[in-house]
Amino acid sequence: MSAVTFEAVNGYSNMYWGWGGEDDDMAERLQSIGVRIVRSADVVGRYTTLAHHPQIRSLARWDILDRALRRKDFDGLGSLHYTRLALKQTSLMTHILVDLVSTN
């Protein structure tokens, strides 16, 4: 998604900790501004999940998701508080390490 679209939906919610819900929340935000989500056929493109440690499923994810669209204007980029600890740019990516400050 473009930076313009990401900013238009106020980015991701800051309410999800643990596993689950944030992708569905983002889908609702995108659909609320008329962005259609297109999933390409496997012959066009596919993805593989990166190796990661198992996460604990958030028990609150369904309750948080239930109120997703009511929060989208004030929960996201505009309410994210962080301190940047490191920035590393390469030809393929930018790695930004931050310390999140929770205000919830």
C-alpha positions as CSV (number, residue, x, y, z in Angstrom):
1,M,0.0,0.0,0.0
2,S,1.2,3.5,-0.6
3,A,2.2,5.9,2.1
4,V,-0.7,8.1,1.2
5,T,-3.2,5.3,1.7
6,F,-1.5,4.2,5.0
7,E,-1.8,7.7,6.3
8,A,-5.4,8.1,5.1
9,V,-6.4,5.2,7.4
10,N,-4.2,6.4,10.3
11,G,-1.9,3.4,10.0
12,Y,-2.3,0.4,12.1
13,S,-4.1,0.4,15.4
14,N,-1.9,0.5,18.5
15,M,-4.4,-1.6,20.5
16,Y,-3.1,-5.1,19.4
17,W,-0.5,-6.8,21.5
18,G,0.2,-10.4,21.0
19,W,-1.0,-12.4,18.0
20,G,-4.1,-11.7,16.0
21,G,-6.5,-9.1,14.8
22,E,-4.3,-6.3,13.5
23,D,-4.6,-7.5,9.8
24,D,-8.4,-7.7,10.0
25,D,-8.5,-4.2,11.6
26,M,-6.4,-2.9,8.8
27,A,-8.7,-4.5,6.2
28,E,-11.7,-2.8,7.8
29,R,-9.8,0.6,7.8
30,L,-9.0,0.2,4.1
31,Q,-12.5,-0.9,3.1
32,S,-13.9,2.1,5.0
33,I,-12.2,4.5,2.6
34,G,-13.0,2.5,-0.5
35,V,-9.7,0.6,-1.0
36,R,-10.3,-2.8,-2.5
37,I,-8.0,-5.6,-1.3
38,V,-6.8,-7.7,-4.2
39,R,-5.2,-11.1,-3.6
40,S,-3.2,-12.2,-6.6
41,A,-3.3,-15.8,-7.9
42,D,-0.4,-17.9,-6.9
43,V,1.0,-17.8,-10.4
44,V,1.3,-14.0,-10.1
45,G,2.6,-13.7,-6.6
46,R,2.8,-15.4,-3.3
47,Y,4.3,-14.9,0.1
48,T,5.9,-17.0,2.8
49,T,5.8,-16.0,6.5
50,L,9.2,-15.2,7.8
51,A,10.5,-17.5,10.6
52,H,9.5,-16.2,14.0
53,H,8.9,-17.3,17.5
54,P,5.4,-18.4,18.3
55,Q,3.2,-15.7,19.7
56,I,0.6,-15.8,22.4
57,R,-2.9,-15.2,21.0
58,S,-4.5,-12.0,22.3
59,L,-7.7,-12.9,24.1
60,A,-8.9,-9.4,23.7
61,R,-8.5,-9.3,19.9
62,W,-12.2,-10.0,19.1
63,D,-13.4,-7.2,21.4
64,I,-10.8,-4.8,20.0
65,L,-11.7,-5.7,16.4
66,D,-15.4,-5.3,17.1
67,R,-14.8,-1.5,17.7
68,A,-12.1,-1.1,15.0
69,L,-13.9,1.5,12.8
70,R,-15.0,3.6,15.8
71,R,-11.3,4.1,16.8
72,K,-9.7,4.5,13.4
73,D,-9.6,8.3,13.5
74,F,-7.8,8.5,16.9
75,D,-6.0,5.2,17.2
76,G,-3.1,4.7,14.9
77,L,-0.3,6.9,13.5
78,G,-1.6,9.9,15.3
79,S,-1.5,8.3,18.7
80,L,1.8,6.4,18.3
81,H,4.5,7.4,20.7
82,Y,8.0,6.1,20.3
83,T,11.7,6.9,20.6
84,R,13.9,6.0,17.7
85,L,16.9,4.0,18.8
86,A,18.6,3.1,15.5
87,L,18.2,3.6,11.8
88,K,20.0,1.5,9.2
89,Q,19.4,2.0,5.4
90,T,20.4,-0.6,2.8
91,S,19.7,-0.8,-0.9
92,L,16.7,-3.1,-0.2
93,M,15.2,-1.8,3.1
94,T,15.3,0.6,6.0
95,H,15.5,-1.0,9.4
96,I,14.2,1.3,12.2
97,L,14.6,0.2,15.8
98,V,12.2,2.0,18.2
99,D,11.2,1.9,21.9
100,L,7.5,2.1,22.1
101,V,5.9,4.1,24.8
102,S,2.4,2.9,25.7
103,T,-0.3,5.4,26.6
104,N,-3.2,3.0,26.6
